[in-house]
Structures are given as structure tokens and as C-alpha cells.
Amino acid sequence: MSEVKTFDILVAGGGMIGSALALGLSRQGWQVALVEGSDHETLVRAPEPAATVADFEPRVSAVSVASQRLLEQLGVWSEVTAGRHCPYQTMTVWDGDGTGRIQFEAAELQARALGTIVENRSIVRALFGALEQSPVELIEGARITGCRRSSGSYALELEDGQSLSAGLVVGCDGANSRLRQWVGLPTREWDYDQQAIVCTVQTSQSHRFTAWQRFSMTGPLAFLPLLPESGSEHFCSIVWSQDTDEARRLMTLEDTEFVAELEQAIERELGTVQAVSKRFAFPLRQRHAKDYIAPGFALVGDAAHTIHPLAGQGANLGFGDVRTLLDELSRARKAGLGPADELVLARYQRRRKGENLTMMAAMEGFKQLFGRDELPVRWLRNTGLRWLNQLGPVKNRIAAEAMGLNG
């Protein structure tokens, strides 16, 4: 049997959330290992300059101001912004089946931007660059095949035969977390019966550093601005959430047919769509762990909760988990407590569970509100959007909450 390597904390999953957590924990002085199934070359490979829609990664995140601050504190935001990124100053949301429209402006909040659109791999690459210079032990290209608890600690078994042990294991291994299942933390979940179509487009008109979102009966469509090295303002990442049957139909269309329907769906706010990349479709499911913690174990990010992408808050909720767990574990270390202390983990769960559930409930409310066609509901949402757009202080409070400026 191979020797068991022992750490203070094991982080399982090296995506944006897990790598940010591991880096932050090492800065606090904990002995940390990060286990990631992908190989090193895949994680740190620099992208080629983007000249066409095919050169952008299809998965992007709308990084909030609060998440940006976390990445700044970890010392990686400057590396992220050294590559492709696009701050957006405006967000325009409207009802495609009515006349309601609302617009959020960074200037009204005395902010430089509402957020920044970044390709996910750029964030991971910046974090792994910092991890390479940190004391974190990176264990890459190794899948976790087993998890068991004994004598007050967890042991993880890897497919290459390695055994790892720690007082605290943090599951950052995604929505279908195997660790969550092995530890026995149940979830509440339901299928939206929708799929999100993701791709990159080039438009004839500038995106004007604006995030655009149009709601329809069958789901929302978002155009998120991108900025290649050339500085062209004509590229956007799209997330088109549609009922499953409609999404499947759209995925079978030829590019010219798909572009025609896409232009109609966005009401040609950005002119014509001149090019479209390969399309990907992902089923949408809301999922929330009934508990984020167990003795010696915690869930973070998508392993704890997944949310409808209509407001682009999934990654930001995960970074919020990271901020809170780092805060609680920093307090624990200063107090001489172990990372798996029961009260420490309970405080993490208490602080994050309420905030995440509030955001998830709000997104579910939006989806239900815009997914109904009854005349009174249509009148209510359109009148409400127009009314809210005129109430500057209230509207700005909502925007500030989403940006994390009130946290």
C-alpha cells in the first residue's frame, strides 16, 4: 500500500472556485493540497489571439465587483486583465413580449463597470500560475475514486494509487459532485426542462460595452460583450436558454437559419449577426444541497448549488462561498482552532446558505414571472419594469447588491 500523504485541508476540484480557495488557504498558512483531474498543460495553456468567433472559449463568466476584489486580494486579477476581458458599463433588460425595459448604468453607481466578462480558462490559468509559486501541493491528472472517514479525518483514494488524508476536505468538484454523494449530503433539485445554448457571435454593430438580456415566453437570451486583442467591439458571447424542445430544434438548424432566428430573438439590437461559432447546449437544473457541511467536510460552489444562468450569478455565488470560508478559516487559525472545527463550519454554512437561497429564489421568481402569458401577469411585469427603471435609488440598490457593493 502506498504511503498516505497528510494535509490540513484537501480541496477537490481545480476549476475557478476550487483553485481560488486553495490559493487563499495557502496564504493563511494552512498545509493544502489541490486535486484536479485535468493535466497541467490543459490548465495553463495560453490561448491564441482571437481574430474570429472560433477563437473564444464558449464558457464565460460575468465577474462581479465583489468577485474581482477577491481575485485582487489573491494577487491574480492583474494577470486576468492582462489577457482578454471586457468590462461592461451598462446592462439592458427587456420583455420581448411587451414594452417593459430597464437599464442599469455603472455611472449611476459611481463605478467604473458593472462587471467584467472573462473567459473561464483565463481565470483558471491566472490562478494556476499563482498556485505554482505557492506552497499548495498540486495533484493533477488524477481522478478521485474513493472517499472514507476514519479517526477524525477523511482519506481520498486516487486512481493512480495515491492516498491523501486531511482534517478538512472541501468539495469543489462541480454540480454532479461525487464527493457530495459519497459523504451523503442530499440535495433538493428540479429540472427546468430547458437547455442553454452557448456560442460566440460577431455582430455588425458595436456591443457598446453593454450586457443585453431579452426575456421571452420560452426563456431568456443574453448577449455578453467580448473584447479581443484587436479592440473590436463586435464580438459577444451568447447564452440562449430555451425550453428543451425549442433548444433541440435550434441546435439542428444550419448556421444561416440559426443566425436568422437569433437576430429576430434579440430584435436586431446589435444589427445583423455576421458570424457564429460552434454551438453547445447544456441542460439546466436547479440544485441545492440541504446541508453544505458534514463533520470534516464542506461544499463550495456548484457542488453546493446550481442556479439558472439568466442573471449570470453562478460563478459569483461560488466566489462568495470562497470569501466566506476563507474568512471563517482565517478566524479559526488565529484562534488556534483546527480547520474542521464544528462551529467554524457551522458559521460558514449559516452565512452562505441564506444568501444563496435568496438569490436562487429571486432567479426562480424572475423565470416564473417572464414565463407566463396571462394578460394580468404581462401587464404587471411590463408596468413593473418601467416603474422600476424610473426609481433611481431602488434600481441602483438592486444593481449594487448584484455587484456585491453592499457586502
N, C-alpha and C positions, 0 to 999 in steps of 0.2 A: 504494500500500500504506500502511496506517495505521502510525503510529509505534508501536514496541514499548515498552511500559512495563516497567521492570525493578525487581525487588524482591529482598530477601534470601530470603524464603520466601513461597510461594503455598500457601494452604490451599483445597482444592477440596471444597465441601460445607459448608453453613451450618446443619446441624442442631445438636443439643445438643453433640455431640462436637467437630465442626469449629469452631463458634463459641467454645467454651471454649478450644480450642487456640490459635486466632488471638488471642484476648484475652490469654492468658498469654504468648504470644510477644512481643506488642507491649509488655507490661510489662517484658520483659527488654531492650528496646531494639532488637529486630530490625525491619527495614522489612518489613511484612507486608501482603498483600492476601488478602481472603477472597472467593471466588467462590461465589455461591449462585443457583440457577436461579429460586427464588421471588421475588416482588416484596416490597418493603419493607413495604407496608401489610399484607400477609398475615402477615408475621413478627411485627409489633409490635402487631397489633390486640388490644386488651384484651377478655377475654371478658365476656359479660353475667353477672350474678349467677345462681347455679344454684338453681332452685326445683324443677325436675323432672329426671328421668333424661336427658331430651334435651339438657340444658344443659351436661353434662360432655363433655369430649373423650374419645373412646373409648380413645385410647392414653395409658397412664400408665406411670410408672417407679417402682420401689421403690428410692429413693435411699439407698444405704448411708451409714454414718457417715463412711467414708473419702471417698466422693464428695462428701458435704456439706462436709467440710473443704476440699476443692479449690475448691468454689464459694464458700466463705467467703473463701479466700485471693484469689480473683478479685474479691471485693467484690460478689457478686451474690446470695448466699444470703438476705440480709435482704429483698431485693426479691422473691425467690421466695416466701418465707414471709409476705410482706405480702398475698399472694393465697391462693387455695385450696390447702391442703395438709393432710395427715393423718399425724402421727407415729403409729406403732403400737408398743405396748409388749409385745405377745405374738404369737407365731406358733405355730399349732396344725396339726400334720400327722398324718394317719392313713390307714390302709389300709382302703378301702371294702369289701374282700373278706376282712377278718379283724378282729382285735381290737387290733392294734398301734397305738399312738398316742404321739406325742412333743410336748412343749410347751416352747418357748423363751421366757424371760422377761427383759426388759431389766433388771429389778430385780436379778436374779441376777448380772448383769454390771456392776452399779453404773453403768448407763447410763440416760439419760432415755428413750431409744427404741431399738428395733432398727433402725429406718429410717424413711423418710418417703415416703408415696405422693403423687406430684405429677403433674399432667397435663403431658405433654411440652411443650406450647406455652408453659406458664408459665416453664419453664426457658429455652427459646429466647428468649422475649420479654425476660426479665431480662438475658440475655447480650447481646442486640442493643441493649438500652438502654445497656449499658456500652460496647459497641463504637462506638456513635455518638459517645461522648465520648472515644474513644481515637484514636491515630494510624493505626489499621488502615484501609486503603482498602477500602471495601465495594463490591463489584461485584455488583449484584443483578439478577434477572430476565434473566440471560444464561446460556445453556447452553453448556457446553464442547463443541466439535465436533472438536477435534483436539489431539494431543499429540506433540511430537517433541523429540529431544535432539540438540544440536549444540554444539560448543565448550564443553563442560563445564557446560552449563545446559539446562533444559527450557524450551520455549516452548509455551504453551497458546493455541489459537485459539478465539475465542468466536463464537457465531452472529451477533452484531451487528457482526462485523468487527474487534473489538479483538484485539490480540496482547499477551500477557503473558509475561514471562521471569523466571526465578529460579534461583538455585543449588540450592535445595531445593524440591521440590513434595511436598505431603502429601495423599494421597488419603483424604478422609473422606466419600466420595460413596456410601456405603451398600453393602448386601450384593451388589448387582449392579454393582459399581464398573466404570465404563467405563475409568477411568484404570488400574486394575489390569490390565485386559485389554490396553489399548494398550501399557503398559510391558512386558507379557509375564510377569507373575508368576502361575504356575499355582496351582491350589487342589486340595485333597483335599475331596471333598464327597459327601454321600449324602442321599437323600430319606427323611424319616421316614415317608412315607406317612400323614401326619397333617395336620390343619388346626387352627389356633387360632381359636376363636370368641370375639370380643371385644364386650362391650357394658356398659351400666351398669344396675344394678337398684336398686330400693327394697324394703327388707325390713320385716317387721312388728316384728322385734326389733332391738335395737342391735347393731352390729358389735363393740362393746366394745373398740374400738381394737386389734383382732386381725386378723392376716392368716391366713386359713383355707385349707388345701390338703388335698384328698382325692384319693387315688390310686385308680384302678380299672384293670381289665384293658385298657380301650380308651383310657386316657390320664388325666392329672391335671386337676382343676378347682380354680381358685383364686378366692377372694373377697377382694378387697383393699379395705380401708376408705377411704372418701372423707369429706370434711368440707366441706359447703357453707357459705356465709356465715351461714346461719341457725343453724349449730351442730348440725344434726340428725345423729344417729349411725345413720341408717337407709339410707345410700347406699353401694353397693360397686361397684367395677369388677370384672368377671369376665373370666378368661382360661380358656377351656374347651378343652383340647387333646384332640382325638379322632381316631381312625383316619378316614381320608378318607371312606370310605363312610358312616360314622356321622355325621361332621360335615356331610356334604351332606344327610343325612336331617334332622338337627336344623335346618339352615338353611331347609328347606322348610316347617317347621311353622308354624302360626299362633301368635301370641304366647301365647294361653292354653295351647296344647299344649306349647309350649317351656317356659313357666313351670312347668308341672306336672312335666316331666322334670327341670328344673333343681332344683326343690325336693327331688325324690327323690334326685338325684345328690349334693346337699350334705347329705342326711339331715336337712333342716329345722333345721340348727344355728342359723339366724337366723330361724326361724319361716317364715311364708309370704312369697313374692315378690309384692309388690303392684303393681309396675310394671317394665317392661323397655324399654330404648331400642332403636333400630335396631341390628341385629346386623351384624357384619363378620366375614369369615373370611379367614385368611391361611395359605397353605401353609407347612409347616415343613420346613426343610432345614438340616442342619449343614454348615458350610463353613469351611475353614481354609486360609489362604494358606501354601504351603510356605515362602515367604520373605516377610517384611514389608518388605524393603528391596531397592533396586537403586541403582546409582550416581545420586546426586542425587534419590532418591525414597524415600518411606516410606508405609506404610499404617497407618491408625489406625481403631479402632472396627469397625463391621460390615464395612467394606471389607476388613479383615484376618481377621475371624472372626465367625461367627454361631453361636448356641447355642440349644438347646431352652429355651423360656420357663418350664420347670417350677420353677425356683428364682428367676426374676426377676433374673438376674445380667447380662443382656446389656449394659444401659447402664453398669453399674458396671465391667464389663471394659473398656469403651470409655473411661470416665473414668480407669481405671487406666493405659491406654495414654497418655492425655494427661499424667498426672502424671509418668510416666517419661520421655517425650520432652521435656517441659519441663525436667526435672531435667538430662538429658544436654545439652540445648542451652544451658542456663544455664552448665554447667561449660565447654562449648566456648567460649562467648563470653568468659568470664573468662580462659580460656587463650589467647585470640586466634585460635581456630580458626574456620573457616567452618562454616555450618550443615550442609553436605553432607559434612563430613569422614567418611571411610570408617570410622574407629574409633568415632566418635561414634554413627553409625547402627548399627554392629555391636553396641555396648553396649545400645542401645535394644532391638534385636531379641532379644539374649540374655536380657535381664531380663524381657521381656514374654512371649516365646514359651513358656517353660516354665510360667509361672503360668497363662496362658490355656489351654494344653493340659491342665494338671492339672484345672482347673475343668471343661473340656469332657469330659474322661474321667470325672470324678465324676458329671456330669449324665447321661452316656450309661449309666453303671453303674446309676444310680437308675432310669432309664427301663426298662432291661432287667430289673432286679430286680422292679419292680412290674408289668411287662407279661407275666409268666409265671404260669401257673396250676398248675404241678406242685405236688403236696402238700408235698414237702420244701422247695421254694422258698417257698411260702406260710408254712410253719411258721418257716422261717429269718427271713424279713423281719418277721413279727409278733413273734417272740421277740426279735429284734434291736432293734426299736423300743422294746419295753417295757423291755428291759435297758438300752439307751442312755438312756432317759428317767430311769432311777434313778441313773445315773452323772453326778452334777452337774458335776464338773471336766471330764470328757471332753465332755459335751454343751455346756458353756459354751465350751470351746476351739473347737468346731465353729462355734458362733454367732459368736464373736469373729473367726474367720477370715473368715466371710461378711460381717461388718460392716466388715472392714478394720482392726480394732483392733490386730491383731498386725503390721501393715505399717509 
